[in-house]
């Protein structure tokens, strides 16, 4: 996918947003929509407590009980809406007498999780940095010395541009790797970029999941702040470039005068809510509740095929596989049990080993003798630049004699590049595979064919030139519609097959399928997959926020957490010292007429918490540099493995 294909939808979307808001202003006869409280020009890009980021309005803005105000800030590639209408809701929820004890236990658990997640997040960053440095060192060593003949040969080899491809959302979460052995599987953190590491068709799910994760995160801050009697100035949502999120404007002055444990409850509430959201979504998917909910409203789970949701118009299968068709079998493998897993395993290359594979282990076809030795044999001459063979006739494919023992056909090699299999035959594949709905097959248990035929099977030394047979079934409601508009009296066969020659991975990229089937034709087939993708993206983003947003780096929740935790530790130490000094003074209290006790009490009353220390500042600065280096390094590694793979 080119850069233009990425920029055009992005610019068109933002152009539409700005045109809509412009027309809205004109329709309301208001040249400038109000800029509400907390909607200053600067704010945190990651959802976090924004004390100083909300401008002056966040420090002293209050609203009358029962009243609310809202505002909209519009800038190039930036839209932000804020309101005070939810302030009373958060105050009532956080101070509900029935939920008082629950909130106390709930946010104390949030503090424990926040401290644990900070350790895990920092360890993850350190490991990611180590992996990046190791990969860079290995790359430099492989290029040294530059004057060797091997290096010159490698430099002379042309660089090929690796195609963007669809990736599973589950495998794009931090500390995981996408399938397919793409070379970025060694990356600890994988940037999630629409059109690069995830398909543009998933952009709506991506935006909804980010917004839901941000709203749940900020709701945690707002409820915890209301419980600690800290007023929320405003709440809102924003869209910045391709990053949607939410924010809560809390007075930084009120947050600063709170005790350290109160600060920790408020600051850690966001990542705690994200972790709870991740856990709840995981339980919802793994427990079967998701499938049960879909079944209750009209969908059913299939265990013997996958239903076609959409086919890209650029795919040769677009005119054959109709939306709603049920794919039952790929080659000789039936899609049974977990059909989506079988579908993926048949079309994607293995995680280990070379991507180009030899002949699949499948049964052969009984080909009549009158079809043999009729065509030129150039379709069986392969090379890396011509993986489909050298024949200009696209209707014929290469077949080789079937070996019932399962041994691979030994090809003849010419100059180390061209591949010519022994006894290869160029045969019209559509006549053999598609003309007869039940062709005569030869199997390992029955390898012989009738006397007027011989056992052959399709052959290709490269995955990019594989012959893939897709057997599918039209749904009953589609059969009724087809028979009504057809002038031919002969019925349309329900069981059909299509032959595809090319890289099986392209089928997986261009054909979207689901294991859920609709009971009625008016139900949208895309709905189950859309909901599933949204939940999976929400899990990924929630887990990322709960781990990475709590690391002690600037502009993240971890920055406030490390300072509050340091103040808590300092206060505990000071309290212990004061208490010990107080106990020691009791023995002298009677002798000194209470003067020592008075001095100790005065010293305890004037004990203050440090606003910051060199150790805390050092941790924050070093973690910020580490986080920035890992983000830039991961992006560069992804670009290198995606664009400059040999």
N, C-alpha and C positions, 0 to 999 in steps of 0.2 A: 504494500500500500504506500503510495507516494505521499510526499509532504502536502501536496495540494489537496489530496483526499482527506487529510486531517484538518487542514486550516479552513477549507470551505464550509463544512458543517459548523465548525466552531464560530466563525465570523457570522454566518447566516443566523445562528441561534441568538447571538448577542445583538445583532442588528434587529431581529424581531422583537427582542425584549425591550430595547430602547425605543423602537417605534411604538410598541404597545403602551409604554409608560408616557410617551409624548402625547399620544392620542388621548390617553386617560386624563392627562393634565388639561388638554384643550376641551375635552368633554365636560370636565368639572369646572371649566372657566377659572382655573387656578394656575397661574403661570409657574408657580413653584410649590410643589407639595411640601407640607411642613416637615422639618427635620426634628423628630421627636427626641425625647430624653435619651441620653446614652448613645446617640447615633453620630458621634463625632467622627472625624475623618480617619482616625487611627484606632485600630483594634487588633486583638490577637488573632493570628491566622488559625491557630489551633484553639478549639473551644476550651476556654479556661476562665477563671474568675478575672474579670477585667476591672480592676480598681482604677488605675491611672489611664487605662486605654480608652475609657469612655469619654474623655474630655472633661471639662468642668461640670458638665451636667451630671456626671456620675458621682460627684462628691457631695453635693448638697441638694439635689433635686428631690422634692417630695411632692406628693399629690394628696388632695383631700380625700377622705374616706368616701368610697362609692363612686369617685370620679376617675376617669382614665383619659389618657391622651396617647396619640400615636404619631409616628412620623416615618418618612421614607427618604432615604439618602440615595441618590443616583449619581454614579460616576462612570467613566468608561471602564467596562468589564467589572463593574462592581455595583451591586444593589443591596441595600440594607434597610430592613423594616424593624422598628422598635415600638414598644407599647408599654404602658403602665397598667393595662387592664388586668393583667394576671397577678399583680402584686398582692391583692387581698386574698386571692385563691391560695397562693403559696403560704401566706401568713396563717390562714385558717387551717391548712393541711399540716403545717409544721407544728402548730400549737394546739392541735386537737387533744382534749383530755383523754380520749379513748386510745390514742396512739402515742401518748407521751413516753411510756416505758418502751414500746416497740422501737420508736425512733432512737432512743438512747442506745439500746443494744445494737440496733441496725448500723448506726454510724460509728459506734465503737468497733464493730467488725470491719467497717470501712477503713478505719485507721490502721488496723492490723494488716489488712490486705494491701493498703497503700505502701506501707513500709516494706512488706515482702515483695510487692511488685517493683518497687524502686531497686531493690537488690537484683531481682531477676532481669529487669530492663537494662541496668548498667552492665551486668554480666553478658547479656546478649549483645550489647554494643561493643564491648571489649572483644568478644569472640568474633563478631563481624569484622572489626578492624584487623584482627589477627589474620582472618581468612583473606581479606583484601590485600594485605601486605604480602602474605605468602604467595598469592596468585601473581602479584606484580613481580616478586622476586623470581618465581618460576618462569614467567614470561621473559624477563631480562636474561636469565641464564640460557633459555632456549635460543635466544638471538645472538649469543656470544660464542665463539668469535665471529664477527661479521665477515671475515675474509675467507672462511672455510667454504669448501665446495658445496657442502650440504646446505649451508645457510644461503649461498647464492642460488642454489636450485629452488629453495623455498621462496626466496624473494622473487624469482622469475615466475613462480606459479601465480596465475591471475587470481584475484580475490573475487569471490562470488557473493552476490547480495542475497542474503537469506530472506525468504518471504515471511511477512508477518503471518501469524496463525492464531487461531482461537485457542484459548487456554481455559482449563477448568478453574472456577472461582475459588474452590476449596484450596487449590494448590498455590494460590497467590498470597496467602496469609504469611506474616512474618515467620521466618525460620522454617519455611517449607519450600519445596521446589516444584516447578511445573512439570507435567509429564512430557515424555517424548525425548528425553535426553538431549535437550537443546544446548547444553553447554552452560546455561545459567543455573543448572541444578546445584552448583556449588555455592551459589549466592545464599547468604543467610537472610538478608533483607532484599526483597524484590519490589522495586517501585511499581505502583499500579497506575499505568498511564493508558487512558482510553485510546484505542487504535494501535497500541504497541504491545503492552503486556495483557490487555484484555480487549475484546472486540468492540467496535463502535456500536454494534447493535445492543450491547449491554449497558450503554451509557445511561438510559433511564433508571435501570436497577442500581447502578453505581451512585447516581445522585440521590435517589430515595434512601439508599442505605446510609450514605454519609449524613443526610439530614436527620434520619431517625437516630443514629448513633449520637449526633451532636445534641439533639433535643433531650434525649435521655440523660446524657452527660450533664447538661446545664440544669436540668430539673433536679438532679442530685444536689448541685451547689445551692440552688434556690431553696429547696426544702430544708437543707441543713442550716443555711443561713437564717431562715425564718425561725427555726427551732431555737437557735442561739440568740434570738431577739435582735438580729441584724436586718435592717430594712433593705429590701431589694428595690433599687431605683427604677429599673426597667428591664424588660426581657425582649428578645427579638430573634430574627433569623436573617441570614445574609447569603449572598452568592458572590463569590470572589473568583473570577476567571472560571475554573471548573471545580471549585471547592465550595459546596454548600455547607452551612453549619448554623449553629445557634449561639447565643451569648446571654449572659446574665450580668447586669451592671450592679455591683455591690460597692458600697462606700469603702475605699481603702482605709480611711480614717477609722471607721467602725471595726474593720477587720484587724487593724493594728493594735487596738486597745483590748482585744479579746485575750484570754489566757491561751497558752500554747496548745493545750488539748482541744480547746474550742476551735482554734484555727485549723488544727489537723482534721477535726470532724468536717469542717466546711470544705477544705481544700481536697481531701481524699474522697469526698462523696461522689465526685464526678467519675473517677476511674472505677470506683466500687460499683456504681450503677452500670457502667459499661461491661464490667465483668459479669454482673448478674444477668444483663441482657444477653451476653454471649452464652452463658450457661443455660438460660431458659430457652433460647433458640436452638441450641444443640440438643437439649432434651426433647423439644417439640419435634425435631426432625428424626432423631434416633429412636424415639419411643413408638413411632407409627402414628402419632396424633395428626401429623400433616396429611398422610394418606387417608386417614379416617375422616378428616374434615372435608377433603375433596370428594370422597365417596358420598358423604352426606348431601352434597349439593349437586351431584350429577356426573362425577367422573369415576372411573374404575381403574384399578391397578392391573396392568397386564404382566404376565409372566411368560408369554410366548411370542413376543414381538415388540416393536417400537412404532409409535405413531409419528408420522411426518408432520412437523409444525410449520416449517418454511423451507424453501429451496431458493438459493441465490439465483438471480436471473442470469448471471454470468456462467452458471454451471450447465454442462450438457444434459444434466438430469432434470433441468427445470421443466421441460416439456413432457417428461415421462412420469416422474413422481409427483402426484397431486397431493395437496394438503389434505390430511386425513387418511391417507393410505397407511397401511400397516405393513411394515417390513418384517417378514417372517424368517428369512434366511439370507445369509451372505455366503456365497460359494456353497460349500457343503456343510456349513455350520449353522444350525438352527439357533435362533435367539431365544433361549429358554433360561429359566431360573431368574437371573438378574440380567434382563435383556440389554440395559444400558451399558453394563460392564462388558458384556460379550461384544456388543457393537463397537465399543471403544477399543477393545483388545484386538479386534480383527482389522481395524482401519488404521490404528496408530502404530508407528514403529516400536520395537521393543525398547525398554529403558536402557538396556546394555547391549553392546554389539553394534555392528555397522547398520546404518539405516537402510541400505540397499540389501535386499535378501534374495535368495534363490527361490526355486520352485516351492510353492506351498504343498504341504502334505495333504493331498486330497485325491479323490477317486478320478478315474479317467472316463473318456467318452468312447463309445464304439463308433468309429468313423468308417463309412462304406469305402470300399476299395476304389470306387469310381471317382472319389474326391481326392485321392492321393496322387501325387506326382502330376498335378494338373497346372499348378501355379508356379511362377518363378520363386526361387527360394531366398529372395533378397529380404523378405520380412523376418527371416531367422538370422540375419546378420546384424548384430547389435554393437553399439559403441556408447561410451558415456554421453556423447553429444547427440546420439540418436537412440534413445532407450526403447523406442517403439519399433525399431527395425528400419532398414533402409528402403523399404517399399513405399511407393507413393499411394498405394491402394489402402485406404484406412479400413476397408471392410474385411480384410483378411488378418489373421493372427497366426503366430508361430505355435505349432504343436510338436511335441516329441513323444516317442514311444513310452508307454507307461510301464514302470518297473514295479511289480507287486511287492517287492521286498522293501520298497520305500527309499532305496538309494537314490542319490541325486544323479541327474544326467550329467555326464562329464562333457563339457563343451570343448571345442577346438579353439585355441587362442591364436591370434595373429598379431604379431608385434606388441603383445602385452596389452592391447586396448580393445581390439575387436573380438567379439565373442560369436562363435558359430557352433551351435549344438549339433551333436551327432544325429543323423537321420531326421533332421528337422523338416517339417512339412508346413507350407503356407496354405491355410484352409479358411474359407469363409466361416468365421466364428458364429455369426448370427444364424446360419443354416444349421449348424450342429447344435447350438445351445438353445436358440429361441424358437426355431420352427416347430419343434416337437415339445409340447408341454411336459412330456415324460420321456426324455431321451434314454436310450439304452446305455447303461453305465457299466463300467468294469471296476471292481473293488478289490482290495487285498484278499478278501475271502473268496471272491469269484472273479479272477483276473481275465478269464477267457471271454471272447466275443463270438457272435455268430460267424459262420464260415465266410460270409461276404463282407466282413468288417474287421478292423484292427483297433486295438486299444491305444489311444493317444490322450494326452492332456495338455492344457495350455502351458507355455513356457515363456519366461522372461527372466533375465539375470538381474534386473533392477526393479526395485519397488515402483519407480516412476513409470514403468511400462507394464505394470501388472494388469491382468484381465480379471475384473471383479464382476461376479454375477449377483444381482440383487433380485430376490424373489419377494414380491409384495402382494398385498390383497387390498382391493378397493372396499371401502365401508359400504354397508347395505344402503344407507341413505344416498350415497353417491351413485350407486348402481341404479336406483330408482330414477334419479334425475337424468342420468345418461340415457336410459331406455326411453324416457319421454321425448327427448329431443332428437333421438336417432331415427333416421328414416329406414335404416336397414332392419329387416325383420329378425336377423340373427342376433341373439343376445351377446352382450359384451362379457367376455370371460372375467370372472371375479379374481382368479389367480393369474397374475401376470409376472413377467420377468423382464429385466433390462440389463444390458451388457455395458460395462464401463471399462475403458482401457485408459490407464493412467495411474497416478499416485493415489493409493487408497486414502492417504491423509487428506487429499483434496475433497473427498466425499464427506469426511468428518467436519471439514471446515465450512462447507457450503450447504450441507443438509442438517437442519436442526430437528432433533427428534425428542420424544418424551415417552416414558413408559406408562403415562396416564392416557386413557382413551375416554372420549366424551360419549355419554349415553344418547345424547340428542344432538342433532345437527346445529342447533342455534347456539350451543355452548362454544365459546372460543377455545380452540385447541392450544393457543399460546398461554392461556391463563395459568395452568399448573407450573409450567416452566418459568414463567415470569415471577410468580410468587416464590418458587424455590430459589431462583437466582437472587431475588431481593433478600431473602432470609440468609442465604449463604454469604452475600456481600456484607450484610449487617453483622454477621458473626465475625467476619474477617476484620472489618473496621473497628468493631467494638473491642476485639481482642488487641488490636494494634494500639488503640487509644488507652486501654487499661494498662498496657505494659510500657509503651514508649512515652506517653504523656506524663508519666510520673517520674521519669528520670530527672535528676537535678540539673536541668539546663535552663537557660534564660528563656522567658516567655512561655514556659510550660508549668503545669501544676507542680511538678517536682521542685521547681525553684522556690515556691512558697512552702512546700512540704519540708524541705531540708532546713530552711530557716526556722520554721515552727518546731521541728523536731530538735534542733540544736538548742533552741530556747527552752524546750521542755527538759532536756537533759541537764542544762545549766541550772534551771530552777530546782530540779530534784537534788542536784549536788549541793547547791547553796542551802536548800532546806535541811539536808542531812547535816551539813556543817553547823548550821545555826542551832539545830536541835541538840546536837552533841555538845556544843558550847553551852547551851542552856542547861543541860543536865549536869555538866561539870560545875556550873556556877551555883547550883542549888546547895551544894555542900558548904559554899562560902557565903550563902545569902544571909544567914543569921549573923555571921561574924561581921559582915560589911553593911549591915542594916538595909539590905536589899538593893544596894547601888549597882552591883554586878548584874542582877536580874533586870533592872531597869535599862541598863546599857545594852544587854543582849536583846531585849524586846524591841528597843529602838532600832538596833541594827537589822533585825528581821523585818521590821516594817518598811525600812527604806531599801531593801534588796530589790534591784531591778534586773530585768532580763536584757542581755546584750542585743543590740539591733543587728549585729552581724559580726563575724569574726573572720580572721584571715583564712582559717581552715575552710569555713563554709564558702567564702568567696572563691577560694582555690578550687574546691570541688565543683562549684557551679561553672566557673570559667573552663576548667579542663573537660567537663562533661559536654559543655556547649561546643567546644572545638572537636571533641570526639564524635558527637552526633553529626555535626556538619561534615566532617571528613568521611564518615560512613555513608551519609546520604549522597555526597558527591561521588565517592568511590563506587558505590553500588550502581549509580546511574551510568558512570563511565564504563563499568564492567558490563552492564547490560547492553550498552550501545556497541561495545567491542564484540561481544559474543553474538549480537543480533545482525549487525551490518557487515562485519569483517571476518566472518567465518570462512575458512578456506574449504 
